[in-house]
Amino acid sequence: MKSKNKAVWGTRFNKPISKKFEKIGASIDIDKRLFEEDILGSIVHAQMLGKQKIINKKRSKKIIGGLKKIRNEIKRNKFNFSKKYEDIHLNIEKRLFTIIGSDAGYLHIARSRNDQVITDFKLWIKKSSIEVIKNINGLIKSFLKKAEGNIKTIMPGFTHLKNAQPIAFAHYLLAYVEMFKRDKERFVNNINYINECPLGVGALAGTSYKIDRNFTSKKLGFKKPTNNSIDTVSDRDFALDFLSSASICAVHISRLAEELIIWNSDIFKLIKFDDKMLTGSSIMPQKKNPDPAELIRGRAGENFGKLQAMLTTMKGLPLSYYKDMQEDKKLVFDSFDILMESILISNELVKSLKPNKERMLSLANEGYTTATDFADYLVQNKNLSFREGYIISAKLVNYAEKKKKKLNELDLNEIRKIKKDLDKDVMKVFDVRNSVNLKTSYGGTSTKNIKKMISKLKKEFK
């Protein structure tokens, strides 16, 4: 009985493993999250062993029946996970022995924990990437809905956090749609990169059994088997790709949160949030703080840290497998959890924000935001080079600044002090709505462009 409680590899050893190492070496608290993938991989492996007559069909069916029973036990919280058996693979194997007896020992023919865990992990990352994509789609739809209601809402566009040129608030919102579309594509591409099945490469050298890797690949939803057994067990690029994509997406979430925090401030007053997205102060009764936005901004650093940790783990490893790689799953699982929560909170923030349209329009007229439009007018109507137009427009800004007026508050006589041969039609140049609608180049902020883009994106994200 004592030998039955040993680790599966314990036959070679005369002394039990150090309790301290057992504590850090066991990964069951982390990788039990892979139970669905592990059992699926084992079922398909058993099917393949039976199909190839490596084991008989009766034994194959018996193993599969036992695995399905274990899956039900785990789903009903009736399964006892033990650190003594290190990881999800051995915990399931030990339970399988209890259920079906010695036939359980045939399941591990022609595979190693090395190819088993990579198969599980790839399946989990594929599934989780699809979940991320689904939630990014939801976030994009919220941006589109908010943009559709703000096509004619005018606000200042910023560079260096200084008023630059007038834009539509919808155009700003659509900028984030583009960012999150790229995030979605990264996760889609990762699924394509990951679409090679590791199962069957063994510990690192392949196997002498006449297995059918194409069968297991197809059954598990992969496009094809991996090409090189050494690379397969050494590879964690798929984990790095996931962590990298999560980090870049977290950058976009953090940038969005930062802007919303600034715009919600008492200095800018450009937007407000529903109370459900705010918290109060323990000492200042008047406060309504955008804590959810601040939290997702801060938590982006955790996504970056997981990526950096994984890069550091992998950078010094010779081929092929090392225990260091066991750290990969916690990093990816944590990054996924953080990212998913951040996407969901971002969605709530977008849905709940309300633009202060009057404040936005007022601020769009601050900071001489139509100065470039005046320079362009001079080029298009007075046959000047842009640099000549730029100098004249700068002089007008200096004049307006000296008079403490906005550009749209100047009259025609004042403008003619800077450039004499101007007609009254020049006055429309200083209208911020006109400025927005002149930007008709593809990708520009004009109402016409925005309507077309929203229509196009709504079809893409039905």
FENJOBEL-V301081 format. One record per backbone hydrogen bond with DSSP energy under -1.0 kcal/mol. NH is the residue of the N-H (numbers start at 0). CO is the residue of the C=O. Records with the same first field share a line. If there is no record, write none. Layout:
# FENJOBEL-V301081
NH->CO ; CO
This chain:
# FENJOBEL-V301081
5->2
9->6
11->8
12->9
21->17
22->18
23->19
24->20
25->21
26->85
27->85
29->26
30->26
31->27
32->29
33->30
34->31
37->33
38->34
39->35
40->36
41->37
42->38
43->39
44->40
45->41
46->42
47->43
48->44
49->45
50->46
51->47
52->49
53->48
54->48
59->55
60->56
61->57
62->58
63->59
64->60
65->61
66->62
67->63
68->64
69->65
70->66
71->67
72->68
73->69
74->70
75->71
76->73
77->72
84->81
85->82
86->84
90->86
91->87
92->88
93->89
94->90
95->91
96->92
97->93
98->94
99->95
100->96
103->100
104->101
105->102
106->103
108->105
110->107
115->111
116->112
117->113
118->114
119->115
120->116
121->117
122->118
123->119
124->120
125->121
126->122
127->123
128->124
129->125
130->126
131->127
132->128
133->129
134->130
135->131
136->132
137->133
138->134
139->135
140->136
141->137
142->138
143->139
144->140
145->141
146->142
147->143
148->144
149->146
154->166
156->164
158->161
161->158
163->156
166->154
168->152
169->149
171->167
172->168
173->169
174->170
176->172
177->173
178->174
179->175
180->176
181->177
182->178
183->179
184->180
185->181
186->182
187->183
188->184
189->185
190->186
191->187
192->188
193->189
195->193
196->223
200->197
205->200
210->208
215->211
216->212
217->213
218->214
219->215
220->217
221->216
222->194
223->194
225->196
231->227
232->228
233->229
234->230
239->235
240->236
241->237
242->238
243->239
244->240
245->241
246->242
247->243
248->244
249->245
250->246
251->247
252->248
253->249
254->250
255->251
256->252
257->253
258->254
259->255
260->256
261->257
262->258
263->259
264->261
268->264
269->262
270->262
271->353
276->273
277->274
278->288
286->283
288->278
290->288
293->289
294->290
295->291
296->292
297->293
298->294
300->297
301->298
302->298
303->299
304->300
305->301
306->302
307->303
308->304
309->305
310->306
311->307
312->308
313->309
314->310
316->313
324->321
325->322
326->323
327->324
330->326
331->327
332->328
333->329
334->330
335->331
336->332
337->333
338->334
339->335
340->336
341->337
342->338
343->339
344->340
345->341
346->342
347->343
348->344
349->345
350->346
351->347
352->348
353->271
355->269
356->354
359->355
360->356
361->357
362->358
363->359
365->362
370->367
373->369
374->370
375->371
376->372
377->373
378->374
379->375
380->376
381->377
388->384
389->385
390->386
391->387
392->388
393->389
394->390
395->391
396->392
397->393
398->394
399->395
400->396
401->397
402->398
404->399
408->405
409->406
414->410
415->411
417->414
418->414
421->419
425->422
426->423
428->425
429->426
430->427
434->430
435->431
436->432
437->433
438->435
439->437
443->440
445->438
449->445
450->446
451->447
452->448
453->449
454->450
455->451
456->452
457->453
458->454
459->455
460->456
